[in-house]
């Protein structure tokens, strides 16, 4: 006799998903309102086929995104004003901190901290804070029994320790990643599927 139902949540690493989408979609726009239903349907199929539960119930979709002030203001407005109010969505934003960085040429020995073309300061806006937020919520929500199955949209192997910890406690993590990316994470998770196979359903205007 199977388990009647399980509660699930979808955790979306926004930039990990978006950059790969842009590389593979041929310029098509992603339908973010359709994403939870499409991803959930695939996860539900996996859970049923494994006879882990008779039904998978989606509680919410969490989207984790970083932004750089002054450069990503339109993105921040879209995340806050459009995506977050959508039914079943919760958006978690993190500000990226700009850090100056010098580049050293191994051939001539020159070190510079400005672009040779436009003289702009060289640097990097890191988003490690987003990984921490995803891991924290994955663990905290599991401990609060907010879900039994988590669908993690990412190919980042930094999540492997958290996934291993949760699965040792019988939480099921399903990885949704792009074909050829994040093999280590996919192997660690209880189950995995390729987002490439679902792209036609995720293109805006598909329905």
C-alpha positions as protocol buffer text, in pm:
chain_id: "A"
residue {
  index: 1
  type: UNK
  ca { x: 0 y: 0 z: 0 }
}
residue {
  index: 2
  type: UNK
  ca { x: 147 y: 333 z: -108 }
}
residue {
  index: 3
  type: UNK
  ca { x: 174 y: 660 z: 75 }
}
residue {
  index: 4
  type: UNK
  ca { x: -145 y: 858 z: -8 }
}
residue {
  index: 5
  type: UNK
  ca { x: 30 y: 1190 z: -75 }
}
residue {
  index: 6
  type: UNK
  ca { x: 348 y: 1387 z: -22 }
}
residue {
  index: 7
  type: UNK
  ca { x: 404 y: 1760 z: 6 }
}
residue {
  index: 8
  type: UNK
  ca { x: 658 y: 1914 z: -229 }
}
residue {
  index: 9
  type: UNK
  ca { x: 833 y: 2244 z: -290 }
}
residue {
  index: 10
  type: UNK
  ca { x: 1027 y: 2368 z: -591 }
}
residue {
  index: 11
  type: UNK
  ca { x: 1353 y: 2555 z: -532 }
}
residue {
  index: 12
  type: UNK
  ca { x: 1475 y: 2753 z: -835 }
}
residue {
  index: 13
  type: UNK
  ca { x: 1831 y: 2881 z: -868 }
}
residue {
  index: 14
  type: UNK
  ca { x: 1727 y: 3173 z: -1094 }
}
residue {
  index: 15
  type: UNK
  ca { x: 2055 y: 3251 z: -1270 }
}
residue {
  index: 16
  type: UNK
  ca { x: 2153 y: 2888 z: -1306 }
}
residue {
  index: 17
  type: UNK
  ca { x: 1823 y: 2828 z: -1484 }
}
residue {
  index: 18
  type: UNK
  ca { x: 1807 y: 3155 z: -1678 }
}
residue {
  index: 19
  type: UNK
  ca { x: 2157 y: 3159 z: -1828 }
}
residue {
  index: 20
  type: UNK
  ca { x: 2119 y: 2805 z: -1958 }
}
residue {
  index: 21
  type: UNK
  ca { x: 1771 y: 2885 z: -2091 }
}
residue {
  index: 22
  type: UNK
  ca { x: 1912 y: 3179 z: -2286 }
}
residue {
  index: 23
  type: UNK
  ca { x: 2183 y: 2956 z: -2433 }
}
residue {
  index: 24
  type: UNK
  ca { x: 1944 y: 2681 z: -2539 }
}
residue {
  index: 25
  type: UNK
  ca { x: 1609 y: 2843 z: -2622 }
}
residue {
  index: 26
  type: UNK
  ca { x: 1701 y: 3019 z: -2945 }
}
residue {
  index: 27
  type: UNK
  ca { x: 1570 y: 3350 z: -2815 }
}
residue {
  index: 28
  type: UNK
  ca { x: 1233 y: 3224 z: -2689 }
}
residue {
  index: 29
  type: UNK
  ca { x: 1100 y: 3366 z: -2362 }
}
residue {
  index: 30
  type: UNK
  ca { x: 1038 y: 3136 z: -2068 }
}
residue {
  index: 31
  type: UNK
  ca { x: 682 y: 3118 z: -1934 }
}
residue {
  index: 32
  type: UNK
  ca { x: 741 y: 3156 z: -1562 }
}
residue {
  index: 33
  type: UNK
  ca { x: 373 y: 3113 z: -1478 }
}
residue {
  index: 34
  type: UNK
  ca { x: 379 y: 2770 z: -1643 }
}
residue {
  index: 35
  type: UNK
  ca { x: 704 y: 2659 z: -1481 }
}
residue {
  index: 36
  type: UNK
  ca { x: 561 y: 2527 z: -1150 }
}
residue {
  index: 37
  type: UNK
  ca { x: 293 y: 2317 z: -1320 }
}
residue {
  index: 38
  type: UNK
  ca { x: 534 y: 2171 z: -1577 }
}
residue {
  index: 39
  type: UNK
  ca { x: 805 y: 2091 z: -1323 }
}
residue {
  index: 40
  type: UNK
  ca { x: 555 y: 1956 z: -1071 }
}
residue {
  index: 41
  type: UNK
  ca { x: 393 y: 1727 z: -1330 }
}
residue {
  index: 42
  type: UNK
  ca { x: 730 y: 1569 z: -1406 }
}
residue {
  index: 43
  type: UNK
  ca { x: 817 y: 1529 z: -1038 }
}
residue {
  index: 44
  type: UNK
  ca { x: 475 y: 1379 z: -969 }
}
residue {
  index: 45
  type: UNK
  ca { x: 530 y: 1126 z: -1249 }
}
residue {
  index: 46
  type: UNK
  ca { x: 866 y: 1026 z: -1100 }
}
residue {
  index: 47
  type: UNK
  ca { x: 725 y: 984 z: -749 }
}
residue {
  index: 48
  type: UNK
  ca { x: 429 y: 779 z: -871 }
}
residue {
  index: 49
  type: UNK
  ca { x: 644 y: 555 z: -1090 }
}
residue {
  index: 50
  type: UNK
  ca { x: 873 y: 490 z: -795 }
}
residue {
  index: 51
  type: UNK
  ca { x: 564 y: 411 z: -586 }
}
residue {
  index: 52
  type: UNK
  ca { x: 690 y: 653 z: -324 }
}
residue {
  index: 53
  type: UNK
  ca { x: 345 y: 815 z: -302 }
}
residue {
  index: 54
  type: UNK
  ca { x: 9 y: 804 z: -474 }
}
residue {
  index: 55
  type: UNK
  ca { x: 11 y: 1182 z: -523 }
}
residue {
  index: 56
  type: UNK
  ca { x: 252 y: 1473 z: -498 }
}
residue {
  index: 57
  type: UNK
  ca { x: 103 y: 1802 z: -377 }
}
residue {
  index: 58
  type: UNK
  ca { x: 286 y: 2123 z: -466 }
}
residue {
  index: 59
  type: UNK
  ca { x: 300 y: 2370 z: -176 }
}
residue {
  index: 60
  type: UNK
  ca { x: 496 y: 2656 z: -337 }
}
residue {
  index: 61
  type: UNK
  ca { x: 772 y: 2754 z: -578 }
}
residue {
  index: 62
  type: UNK
  ca { x: 1065 y: 2950 z: -436 }
}
residue {
  index: 63
  type: UNK
  ca { x: 1284 y: 3151 z: -674 }
}
residue {
  index: 64
  type: UNK
  ca { x: 1627 y: 3265 z: -552 }
}
residue {
  index: 65
  type: UNK
  ca { x: 1781 y: 3551 z: -749 }
}
residue {
  index: 66
  type: UNK
  ca { x: 2068 y: 3792 z: -705 }
}
residue {
  index: 67
  type: UNK
  ca { x: 2091 y: 4138 z: -856 }
}
residue {
  index: 68
  type: UNK
  ca { x: 2345 y: 4417 z: -888 }
}
residue {
  index: 69
  type: UNK
  ca { x: 2210 y: 4760 z: -789 }
}
residue {
  index: 70
  type: UNK
  ca { x: 2220 y: 5010 z: -1073 }
}
residue {
  index: 71
  type: UNK
  ca { x: 2259 y: 4739 z: -1336 }
}
residue {
  index: 72
  type: UNK
  ca { x: 1973 y: 4501 z: -1262 }
}
residue {
  index: 73
  type: UNK
  ca { x: 1705 y: 4744 z: -1148 }
}
residue {
  index: 74
  type: UNK
  ca { x: 1457 y: 4627 z: -1415 }
}
residue {
  index: 75
  type: UNK
  ca { x: 1514 y: 4266 z: -1313 }
}
residue {
  index: 76
  type: UNK
  ca { x: 1460 y: 4349 z: -946 }
}
residue {
  index: 77
  type: UNK
  ca { x: 1137 y: 4530 z: -1032 }
}
residue {
  index: 78
  type: UNK
  ca { x: 1016 y: 4231 z: -1238 }
}
residue {
  index: 79
  type: UNK
  ca { x: 1099 y: 3989 z: -959 }
}
residue {
  index: 80
  type: UNK
  ca { x: 929 y: 4200 z: -691 }
}
residue {
  index: 81
  type: UNK
  ca { x: 635 y: 4346 z: -883 }
}
residue {
  index: 82
  type: UNK
  ca { x: 545 y: 4066 z: -1125 }
}
residue {
  index: 83
  type: UNK
  ca { x: 687 y: 3726 z: -1031 }
}
residue {
  index: 84
  type: UNK
  ca { x: 653 y: 3734 z: -653 }
}
residue {
  index: 85
  type: UNK
  ca { x: 278 y: 3819 z: -660 }
}
residue {
  index: 86
  type: UNK
  ca { x: 204 y: 3524 z: -890 }
}
residue {
  index: 87
  type: UNK
  ca { x: 1 y: 3251 z: -714 }
}
residue {
  index: 88
  type: UNK
  ca { x: 222 y: 2992 z: -548 }
}
residue {
  index: 89
  type: UNK
  ca { x: 546 y: 3187 z: -595 }
}
residue {
  index: 90
  type: UNK
  ca { x: 784 y: 3329 z: -338 }
}
residue {
  index: 91
  type: UNK
  ca { x: 1088 y: 3526 z: -455 }
}
residue {
  index: 92
  type: UNK
  ca { x: 1400 y: 3559 z: -242 }
}
residue {
  index: 93
  type: UNK
  ca { x: 1639 y: 3833 z: -361 }
}
residue {
  index: 94
  type: UNK
  ca { x: 1997 y: 3900 z: -264 }
}
residue {
  index: 95
  type: UNK
  ca { x: 2209 y: 4202 z: -353 }
}
residue {
  index: 96
  type: UNK
  ca { x: 2540 y: 4118 z: -519 }
}
residue {
  index: 97
  type: UNK
  ca { x: 2841 y: 4294 z: -372 }
}
residue {
  index: 98
  type: UNK
  ca { x: 3090 y: 4438 z: -622 }
}
residue {
  index: 99
  type: UNK
  ca { x: 3452 y: 4347 z: -551 }
}
residue {
  index: 100
  type: UNK
  ca { x: 3741 y: 4501 z: -745 }
}
residue {
  index: 101
  type: UNK
  ca { x: 3974 y: 4248 z: -904 }
}
residue {
  index: 102
  type: UNK
  ca { x: 4307 y: 4286 z: -1079 }
}
residue {
  index: 103
  type: UNK
  ca { x: 4414 y: 4072 z: -1374 }
}
residue {
  index: 104
  type: UNK
  ca { x: 4772 y: 3953 z: -1422 }
}
residue {
  index: 105
  type: UNK
  ca { x: 4914 y: 3866 z: -1764 }
}
residue {
  index: 106
  type: UNK
  ca { x: 5143 y: 3562 z: -1746 }
}
residue {
  index: 107
  type: UNK
  ca { x: 5315 y: 3656 z: -2073 }
}
residue {
  index: 108
  type: UNK
  ca { x: 5426 y: 4014 z: -2009 }
}
residue {
  index: 109
  type: UNK
  ca { x: 5390 y: 4029 z: -1631 }
}
residue {
  index: 110
  type: UNK
  ca { x: 5156 y: 4329 z: -1636 }
}
residue {
  index: 111
  type: UNK
  ca { x: 4887 y: 4360 z: -1368 }
}
residue {
  index: 112
  type: UNK
  ca { x: 4592 y: 4592 z: -1424 }
}
residue {
  index: 113
  type: UNK
  ca { x: 4265 y: 4674 z: -1249 }
}
residue {
  index: 114
  type: UNK
  ca { x: 4108 y: 4866 z: -1539 }
}
residue {
  index: 115
  type: UNK
  ca { x: 3972 y: 4751 z: -1875 }
}
residue {
  index: 116
  type: UNK
  ca { x: 4225 y: 4823 z: -2155 }
}
residue {
  index: 117
  type: UNK
  ca { x: 3938 y: 4910 z: -2390 }
}
residue {
  index: 118
  type: UNK
  ca { x: 3717 y: 5145 z: -2186 }
}
residue {
  index: 119
  type: UNK
  ca { x: 3916 y: 5205 z: -1865 }
}
residue {
  index: 120
  type: UNK
  ca { x: 3631 y: 5076 z: -1648 }
}
residue {
  index: 121
  type: UNK
  ca { x: 3723 y: 4920 z: -1315 }
}
residue {
  index: 122
  type: UNK
  ca { x: 3762 y: 4545 z: -1333 }
}
residue {
  index: 123
  type: UNK
  ca { x: 3590 y: 4332 z: -1074 }
}
residue {
  index: 124
  type: UNK
  ca { x: 3331 y: 4073 z: -997 }
}
residue {
  index: 125
  type: UNK
  ca { x: 2984 y: 4078 z: -841 }
}
residue {
  index: 126
  type: UNK
  ca { x: 2958 y: 3746 z: -662 }
}
residue {
  index: 127
  type: UNK
  ca { x: 2634 y: 3574 z: -561 }
}
residue {
  index: 128
  type: UNK
  ca { x: 2746 y: 3313 z: -311 }
}
residue {
  index: 129
  type: UNK
  ca { x: 2479 y: 3443 z: -74 }
}
residue {
  index: 130
  type: UNK
  ca { x: 2209 y: 3286 z: -292 }
}
residue {
  index: 131
  type: UNK
  ca { x: 2354 y: 2936 z: -250 }
}
residue {
  index: 132
  type: UNK
  ca { x: 2353 y: 2986 z: 125 }
}
residue {
  index: 133
  type: UNK
  ca { x: 1990 y: 3100 z: 123 }
}
residue {
  index: 134
  type: UNK
  ca { x: 1881 y: 2796 z: -81 }
}
residue {
  index: 135
  type: UNK
  ca { x: 2065 y: 2555 z: 148 }
}
residue {
  index: 136
  type: UNK
  ca { x: 1931 y: 2726 z: 459 }
}
residue {
  index: 137
  type: UNK
  ca { x: 1571 y: 2706 z: 336 }
}
residue {
  index: 138
  type: UNK
  ca { x: 1607 y: 2349 z: 213 }
}
residue {
  index: 139
  type: UNK
  ca { x: 1722 y: 2238 z: 557 }
}
residue {
  index: 140
  type: UNK
  ca { x: 1502 y: 2465 z: 770 }
}
residue {
  index: 141
  type: UNK
  ca { x: 1182 y: 2384 z: 581 }
}
residue {
  index: 142
  type: UNK
  ca { x: 1258 y: 2012 z: 597 }
}
residue {
  index: 143
  type: UNK
  ca { x: 1312 y: 2031 z: 972 }
}
residue {
  index: 144
  type: UNK
  ca { x: 975 y: 2209 z: 999 }
}
residue {
  index: 145
  type: UNK
  ca { x: 809 y: 1932 z: 792 }
}
residue {
  index: 146
  type: UNK
  ca { x: 711 y: 2179 z: 521 }
}
residue {
  index: 147
  type: UNK
  ca { x: 785 y: 1922 z: 251 }
}
residue {
  index: 148
  type: UNK
  ca { x: 877 y: 1560 z: 193 }
}
residue {
  index: 149
  type: UNK
  ca { x: 998 y: 1607 z: -165 }
}
residue {
  index: 150
  type: UNK
  ca { x: 1204 y: 1901 z: -291 }
}
residue {
  index: 151
  type: UNK
  ca { x: 1264 y: 1971 z: -659 }
}
residue {
  index: 152
  type: UNK
  ca { x: 1593 y: 2158 z: -694 }
}
residue {
  index: 153
  type: UNK
  ca { x: 1643 y: 2347 z: -1022 }
}
residue {
  index: 154
  type: UNK
  ca { x: 2019 y: 2386 z: -1030 }
}
residue {
  index: 155
  type: UNK
  ca { x: 2335 y: 2217 z: -1152 }
}
residue {
  index: 156
  type: UNK
  ca { x: 2557 y: 2357 z: -876 }
}
residue {
  index: 157
  type: UNK
  ca { x: 2753 y: 2083 z: -700 }
}
residue {
  index: 158
  type: UNK
  ca { x: 2782 y: 2307 z: -392 }
}
residue {
  index: 159
  type: UNK
  ca { x: 2439 y: 2174 z: -294 }
}
residue {
  index: 160
  type: UNK
  ca { x: 2561 y: 1813 z: -268 }
}
residue {
  index: 161
  type: UNK
  ca { x: 2641 y: 1815 z: 108 }
}
residue {
  index: 162
  type: UNK
  ca { x: 2295 y: 1954 z: 192 }
}
residue {
  index: 163
  type: UNK
  ca { x: 2126 y: 1702 z: -38 }
}
residue {
  index: 164
  type: UNK
  ca { x: 2316 y: 1413 z: 120 }
}
residue {
  index: 165
  type: UNK
  ca { x: 2225 y: 1533 z: 470 }
}
residue {
  index: 166
  type: UNK
  ca { x: 1855 y: 1562 z: 386 }
}
residue {
  index: 167
  type: UNK
  ca { x: 1836 y: 1229 z: 208 }
}
residue {
  index: 168
  type: UNK
  ca { x: 1994 y: 1054 z: 505 }
}
residue {
  index: 169
  type: UNK
  ca { x: 1683 y: 1171 z: 691 }
}
residue {
  index: 170
  type: UNK
  ca { x: 1448 y: 1029 z: 424 }
}
residue {
  index: 171
  type: UNK
  ca { x: 1370 y: 1354 z: 244 }
}
residue {
  index: 172
  type: UNK
  ca { x: 1361 y: 1303 z: -131 }
}
residue {
  index: 173
  type: UNK
  ca { x: 1545 y: 1556 z: -348 }
}
residue {
  index: 174
  type: UNK
  ca { x: 1473 y: 1557 z: -721 }
}
residue {
  index: 175
  type: UNK
  ca { x: 1721 y: 1742 z: -940 }
}
residue {
  index: 176
  type: UNK
  ca { x: 1601 y: 1933 z: -1246 }
}
residue {
  index: 177
  type: UNK
  ca { x: 1900 y: 2041 z: -1452 }
}
residue {
  index: 178
  type: UNK
  ca { x: 2014 y: 2093 z: -1808 }
}
residue {
  index: 179
  type: UNK
  ca { x: 2154 y: 1804 z: -2005 }
}
residue {
  index: 180
  type: UNK
  ca { x: 2533 y: 1791 z: -1972 }
}
residue {
  index: 181
  type: UNK
  ca { x: 2540 y: 2017 z: -1665 }
}
residue {
  index: 182
  type: UNK
  ca { x: 2557 y: 1928 z: -1298 }
}
residue {
  index: 183
  type: UNK
  ca { x: 2615 y: 1555 z: -1336 }
}
residue {
  index: 184
  type: UNK
  ca { x: 2753 y: 1526 z: -981 }
}
residue {
  index: 185
  type: UNK
  ca { x: 2444 y: 1684 z: -824 }
}
residue {
  index: 186
  type: UNK
  ca { x: 2208 y: 1475 z: -1037 }
}
residue {
  index: 187
  type: UNK
  ca { x: 2382 y: 1153 z: -930 }
}
residue {
  index: 188
  type: UNK
  ca { x: 2355 y: 1251 z: -565 }
}
residue {
  index: 189
  type: UNK
  ca { x: 1983 y: 1328 z: -573 }
}
residue {
  index: 190
  type: UNK
  ca { x: 1713 y: 1066 z: -521 }
}
residue {
  index: 191
  type: UNK
  ca { x: 1596 y: 1126 z: -879 }
}
residue {
  index: 192
  type: UNK
  ca { x: 1673 y: 1364 z: -1164 }
}
residue {
  index: 193
  type: UNK
  ca { x: 1537 y: 1481 z: -1499 }
}
residue {
  index: 194
  type: UNK
  ca { x: 1650 y: 1710 z: -1780 }
}
residue {
  index: 195
  type: UNK
  ca { x: 1490 y: 2050 z: -1828 }
}
residue {
  index: 196
  type: UNK
  ca { x: 1575 y: 2030 z: -2199 }
}
residue {
  index: 197
  type: UNK
  ca { x: 1297 y: 1773 z: -2244 }
}
residue {
  index: 198
  type: UNK
  ca { x: 1041 y: 2015 z: -2099 }
}
residue {
  index: 199
  type: UNK
  ca { x: 1147 y: 2326 z: -2290 }
}
residue {
  index: 200
  type: UNK
  ca { x: 860 y: 2320 z: -2544 }
}
residue {
  index: 201
  type: UNK
  ca { x: 610 y: 2334 z: -2256 }
}
residue {
  index: 202
  type: UNK
  ca { x: 802 y: 2619 z: -2091 }
}
residue {
  index: 203
  type: UNK
  ca { x: 812 y: 2852 z: -2392 }
}
residue {
  index: 204
  type: UNK
  ca { x: 582 y: 3151 z: -2354 }
}
residue {
  index: 205
  type: UNK
  ca { x: 283 y: 3113 z: -2580 }
}
residue {
  index: 206
  type: UNK
  ca { x: 300 y: 2731 z: -2586 }
}
residue {
  index: 207
  type: UNK
  ca { x: -57 y: 2699 z: -2462 }
}
